[in-house]
C-alpha cells in the first residue's frame, strides 16, 4: 500500500473536547479542518492513507460538523498554555503520545494556514511558569535511553512520521489551562502542569499552509500523553469517549466515567500501539460472513482497530468482497467504481429500508450494529457509495487488519476505558447528551454541539476546536 499520498482535505466535522477529572470535568471545544469545503472522494481516501502512514497515541468533548464520508475536514482544538494563558490550535490524536507546539524562534515553522485560524509560536520567555526539562528529569526516561542524554543537557525529542514529516525540539514544563466542568453546563478554568515539546523545526506536511496548526496533542496510552500526565497528577481518570453525529452534525467527545448511557465492553488487546479488539464474527442481517483466521486470534498481531481518526472502514480484500456480495445479494444494485476505489450505484428508494444491517461481534459478546445510513453515503442525488474499503492492511507478521473509522463509529457512544483496558459502545443519539461522573460520584449532563453551525461561545464555555485525528509513529506494511 502506498503510504506517501498527501492529504489536502478531509471529512468535515467538529468536536468539542470535555475533560472529566476526578474532582470535576474539563471542557474543550473542537472543529474540523476544511469544514464546508468542496467534497472530493479522492481526498477522503488520501487522508486515510496519509493517516495510516502516520498512526502513533481522557477528556470529554462535544462534537460539531457532519462526520460524513463525503464531506471535507480535519479535527483540531484550541488549548491554553503558559502564564498568562495563551491560545494554541493543535490537532488531537488518540494514537499519539506527546503534546508539542511550535516554539519561538522557528524560522521554518508555518506562519499561515488555510483554516481561518491564527498561528502562534510558544515563547518560553513570555510565560512566567515555563521550566526547562533536563535529561535528569523522570519524564525524559519515558522518551529516550538515558545514555543518549547527558547531565545538564535538555531533554529533546525527534519525531519522524511515516510520510517523511518530522518535528524536533526540547521538552519544557508549563501550565495547561482547561475548562473544568463544575455543574450542568457550568465551567471554570483550572490549570495543571504538564510536559510538552517545544518544536523548533518541522518539515513535510506539518508545514503545509492548507493544513497547518500550532502542534499536536496526544491522548494515547503512553505515560507521556496528556491524558496520562493529567491522570498521574490526580486530575483525570484514563477514560474517554466520543459520540459522532453524522445525521445532524456535531456530537460529543468526553473524558471520564460515563454514567449513561450504559455501554457493554470488550477487552483491549494488551501491548498494542492502537486500540485493538478481537473480532469473533460478522454477519449481514444474520447471514454469517467468513473471517480470516488471523482476525479472530487473540495471539496474533492483527485483529480490529477502533480509530476515530480514520474516515472510512477498511477490510482485507477477501472479506471486503464477501461483505459487498452479501449486501448486494439482499438488495441487488448495479455497481460501478468511482475513482477506482468507491463502489457506487444509483438508487431512488429509502436505503435504510432497502439495505441490510451489518453486525460485528467481538469478544465478551459485544455487538456493533452498522446501519445502512452509516455504511452508505450520498455522493449526489440518487447516487450512493459504500464506505467499506478494501484496505489491504497487514502487520509486519502478515496478519490481516480491520480498521473501523468514523463511518461505522458514528451515531454510537464509544468509550475507551484505559483504567480497565476495555472499550465499549452503545447506539446513541449524538445530538442529545450523556452523563459523566466526577470524583464525588455526582453526574453532570454534557450536551452535544456543532461548532461549524454555531457561534464562538457555547454554554458559557469558550468554543475551542478539536481534532481527533492525526497520524502516528508506526505504519502498517502491506
N, C-alpha and C positions, 0 to 999 in steps of 0.2 A: 504494500500500500504506500502510495506516495504521500509523505508527510510534510512536504515542503510547500504545499499550496498555501498561498497567502489568503488571509481573511480581510475583506474590506468592509463588509457589513454583516449584521447578524440579526437574529429574531428580535423584534421589538417587544419589550416587556419591562416592567418596572417593579422593583422590590422595595419594601420598607423593612429595615432591619431593627428588630426589637430584642435587646439582650435581657434575658431573665436571669437575675442574680439571686444568690442565696438570701440576701437581705432585701431584695426588691427586684426591679426589672430595668433594663436599658432599652432605649428605642433609637433605631436608625431608620431613615427613610431612603428608598432606593430608586434608581432609574435605569433605563436600558439605553445603551448607546444606539444612535441612529434611529431613535423612535420616530415613527411616522414617515420614514424614507421609503422609496420605491421598493417593491417586492422583487427579489431576484432569486430564483431557485438555485442557481449556481453558487450564490453566496452562502446559502444555507449549508450546502454540503462542504464548501471550502472552509466555512467556520468550524464545522465539526472536525474536519480533517486536521485543521490547524490546532484545535484543542487537543485532539488525540495525540498530536506530536508533542504536546507540552504538559500533559496532565501530571501535576505534582502531588498540599493537604489542606457557649453556644449562645446564643444570641437569638434574638427574636425579631423578625422584620415583617411588616406588612408589605404587600406587593402591588405593583402597578404594571401597566402595559397589557398586551393581549396574550402573551406567551404562546403565540401561534407559530406553526412551522412556516407559514407563508408570509410572515412579517419580518421586519429587519430590526436588529438591535443588539445591544450588549449591556450586561449589568455592571453598574458601579454605584458607589455610595460616597457620601460626604462624612468625613470624620474630623475631629478636632484634636490637634496635638500641640503640646508646649504650654508655656505660661508667659503671657496670656494665651489662651487657646486660639489657634488659627485653623481655618478650614483647609482640608485637602481632599481631593476626589481620588478615590482608589478603587480598583477592581477588587472584589471579594471572592475568594476561591475556597471551596470546601476541599479542594485537592492540593492546596499548597500550604506551606508550613511556617512562613515568616511574613511579617509586615515590613515593607520597605517603601520609602518615598524618595523622590528626587531631592537632593540637597545642594545648597549653595556652597562653593561655586561649582557649576556644572556646565561647561561650555557646550557640550553635546546633548544636553537634555532638551526635550521638546519644549518649545515656547508657545505653541499654539495648537489647537485641536479643532476638529470639525463638530465637536459635541455640544458646542454652545456653553461651555463652562470655562471659568478662568483657571489657568495653570499656575501653580505656586512652587517655589523651592523652599524647603525647610531650612532654616538658618539656626544653627546651634547657638550663635551669639545673640539671637533675638529672643531666646527662651531662657528665663531665669532658672528653670528646673532641669535643664539639659545636663546630662552627665555622660562622659565617655565610658565605654565598656572595654576593659583591658583583657588581655589573654588570661589573666588570673581569675577572671570572673567565672562563676559557675555556669552562667549561660553559654559562655564560649565553648565549654566542653561538649555541649549538645551539637555544635556546629562543625567543629573540626578536631582533628587529632592534635593534642596539646604539643607534640613535638614540632609541629609546623608553626607554632605561635609562641614567640619568646616573651620573656619577662619585660614588663613595661612597654609592650607593643600593643597597638589597638587590635581588638577582635574584629576580624574582617570577614566578609562573605563574597563569594563569586558564584553566580548562578548562570549556568549555560542551559538554555532550553532546547528542546528537540528541533525547533525550526532554525536554530542558529542565533537567536536573540540572546543577549547577555545583560546582566546587571551586576555591578560590583560596587563595594564601598565598605564603610566601617559601621559597626553597631554602636548605637547610643541608647541611653535610658532617659525616658521623659514621660510626661503625663499624657494619657489619652482621656478625653472628656466625653462621656456618654450620657444619654438622656435616661435617667433611672425612672422606671415606672413606679409611681407612688400610690396609684389607685386607678380606678377605671378612667381611662383617657386622661390621666394626670401624670406629668413627668417633672423631674427636677435634675439639673446637671450633677454628675458625680464623676470625679477623676480618680484614676488609678495609674500607677507607674507601670510601664511596660518597656520591653526592649524591642527596638526595631532597627532596620537597616537604613543607613544614611547613604543613599545611592549617589555616586559621583560620576558614573559612566554607564550609560545604557546604549544598546545597539539593536539593530534589526527592527522588528515590528513594534517594539516598545517605544520607538521614537516616531512612528508614523503619525502624521498630522490628522488622519481620518479617525484614528482610534486612541490617540494619546490621552492618558490621565496622569495623575501625580504619582501613582505607585500601585502596589498590590498588597492586599491584606489577606493573609492565610488563616483559614479556620480548620486546618487539618488535625490529624491525631497526634502529631509530634509535640514534644514538650516546648518547642519554640513557637508554636502557633499562638495567635492572640487568645483564642478560647482556652487553651491550656494554661497560658500565663494568668488569665483572669481567674481560672479555677484554682490555680496554685496559690493565688493571693486571697482565696476565700470569697471572691466576688460572684462567681457563677458556677453552675453545675455544667458538666460537659454533655449537655443535651441541647439539640436544636431541631427545628422543624420548619417545613415550608408548605405552603398551600398555593398552588399556581392556578389562576383562573383564566382559562382560555375561552370562556364564554363571554364574560363581561369585561375582562381585563383586570389587571392588578392581582391582589391576593394578600397573603401573609407569609412572612418568614420569621420564625421565632426561635429564640434560645431559652431553654429552661424546661422544667417539667410541665407537660400538658395534662390538665385535669379532664378536659373534654374538648373534642370527642375522644372516647376511649379507642385506643388502637391496639391491635394484636401485633406481635413482633416475631421476627425470625433472627437467629444468631448471625452476627457478622463473622465472616471467615477471619480467623486471627492472623496476625502478622502480614497483613496486606497493606499496600500503599493506599488503595482506594477503598470504597465502601462495597465490598464483595459479599454476596449472599449465594446460597446454594439453591439452584432451581431443581425441583423434583418432577415437574410435569407441565405440560402445555396442552390446551385444548381450544377448539373453536366451537362454541355452543355445545360443549360436552363431547365433541369428537376429538379424540387424542391425536396429538402430533408427536411423531418420534423425535427424541432428543439425542444429540451426540453424547456418548458416554462421558466424555471429559467435562460436560456441563453439569452433570449430576454427581460428580465425585467430590467428596469433602477433602480428599487427599491431593487433588490436582491444583494447579495454579490458574485454572480457567474460571468457569462459573459466570455469574452475572454481576455486573457493576451498576449500582444506582448512582446516576450522575446528573445533577440538575444543571451542570454546566454544558451538557450536550443537548442539542436541539431535537434530534430525531431518535429513532430506535434502531440499533444495529444488531443483526443476527448473522451467524455463519451462513454461507451460501446455500447449503442443502436445507437448512432449517428455514431460511427465508423463502426458498422456492416452495417447500411443503406448506408453509403457512399461507402464502398467497394462493396456492392451489386449493386449499381447504376453504378459504374465504370465498373465492370466486366460484367454487362448486356450489355453495349455498346461495350465492347471488351472482349469476353469470353476467359478466360485463366484458366488453372488448377493450383489452388493454393496449396502450401504446406508450412507448418510452419518451419522456421529455428530458432533453439534455443528457440522454444516455444513462440516466440514473433513477428517475422517478417514474414509477408505473402509474399511469393516469388513465382516465376513462370519462366518457360523457354520461351524465345521469341527471334525470329531472325529478325524481321522487325523493321522499324523505329517507336519507341514508340511515338514520338511527332505526327506522322501522324495517328497512330492507336488508341491512347487513348484520352479520352475527357479532356477538361479543367474543373477545379473546381472553382466556383465563390463564394466568401464570400461577403455578403452585410451587410454593417454597417450603423449605424445612420448617417443622413445627406447624404444619397445616395452615400457613399464611397464604391467602389468595390475593392476587391483584387482578381485578377485572378491568379490561381496557375496552371501552365502548367505541362504536363507530365514529362518534364525534371527536374522540381522542386520536384514533389512528388514521382518520381521513381528514384532509384539509382541502378547502376550495381554492383552486388556482384561479378560476374566474367563474362567471355564471354558468351553471350546468357542467362544470368541469372539475373533477375531483382527482386527487393523487393520494397514494398510500404513503404514510410516514415511515413504514417499515423500510429498512435499507439492508442491502447485502453488505455487511461490514467487512468480512474477510479478516477480522481481527483475531490474532492469536498471541499467546505469550511466548516467551523465549523457549519454553519446553514444548511448544507446538499445541498447547491446549486451546480449545476454542473459547471465545469470549463473547458474551452478550452484553451490550451496553444500552441501558434504558435511560433515555433523556426526557426532556420536558414534555415531549409529545404524549407519552404514556403516564407521566407523573402528574399531569395536570388534573385538576378537579379532585385531588386527594390531599389529605393532610399526611405528609411523610415526616416521621420522627426518627432522628438519628440519636440514639442513646449510647454515648461512648462510656458512660459510667457502668452500664451493664452489658456493653458490647452486643447490642441488638439494634435492629432497625425495624420499623413497622409503618403501617399506613391504614387509612380508612377513607372511604368515599366521603367527601365533604363539600358543601357549598362554600367555595373560597371567596365569595363575595360577602359572606356573613362574618362570623367571629369565632374565636376559640377562647378557652380559659386556661391560664397558666398559674402555677403556684409560686409563692415566694417562700422565703425561709421559714416564716411563721406558720405556713400552711394556708394562708389566705389566698384566694383565687381571684384573678382580675381578668375581665373580658378584654380581648385585643381584637380590634376591628380590622377589616381589610381596607386597602387604599389602592388607588390608581393614580400614580403621580403624573402621568402624561396627560390625564384628563382633569387634574385638579390644580389648585393654587399652590403656592410655595409654602403655605402654612396649613397644617392639618392637626386637628385635635389638640391645639395648643403646643404642638411639637414642631420644631424646625424640620422641614421636609429635607431629608437627605437622599442621596442617590446610591443605590447598592448594586453591585454586580456579583452574582453567584457563579460567574464563570470566568475562568481563565485557564491557564494550561500548566503543565507540570514538569517536574524534573525527569520523569521517566516516560518513555514512549513504548507502545506495543510494536512488535515486529510481525510481519505477515509472511 
